Amino acid sequence: MVVLSVPKTNRKTRWSQCVTRIYQAGLVYPKTAAAISHLETGGWNGRHTIVKYNNWFAFKQNSRNYSSGLGSGGYCIYATADASIADYKAYEKQVIERYRLNSEERYQDYICQTYSADRHYRKKLNKAIKTTQELLVP
């Protein structure tokens, strides 16, 4: 069984800690990353299988080799949430370079077209950005 690496605290504190970890990871667009993670994990809800897998971005099998295995539905299992964040960082860098996405808006456009089949992903992402921005500790 994989150890859940999301702190067990009240929801707002847990969310704030998760957002802070993402912002401290040195990502190009941490605001977008925090929102994606919030959406894909249901607010880092420990009952979600992908959170139990430490998979903060709902990644499926890929060639970046940060995961330690595969779980149900082909979702990556990570030893720690930090490994999941590192995988996202590599993904972000790869996408930005490959498609020359030189602004966060262009990066979000790409994400909304490819990351999820949900046609309302842009609206949900914008709402998640607002939610996660409010959690940042000044």
Summary of the structure (lengths in Angstrom):
residues: 138
radius of gyration: 14.0
end to end distance: 36.0
largest distance: 40.2
contacts: 403
relative contact order: 0.18
helix: 55%
strand: 4%
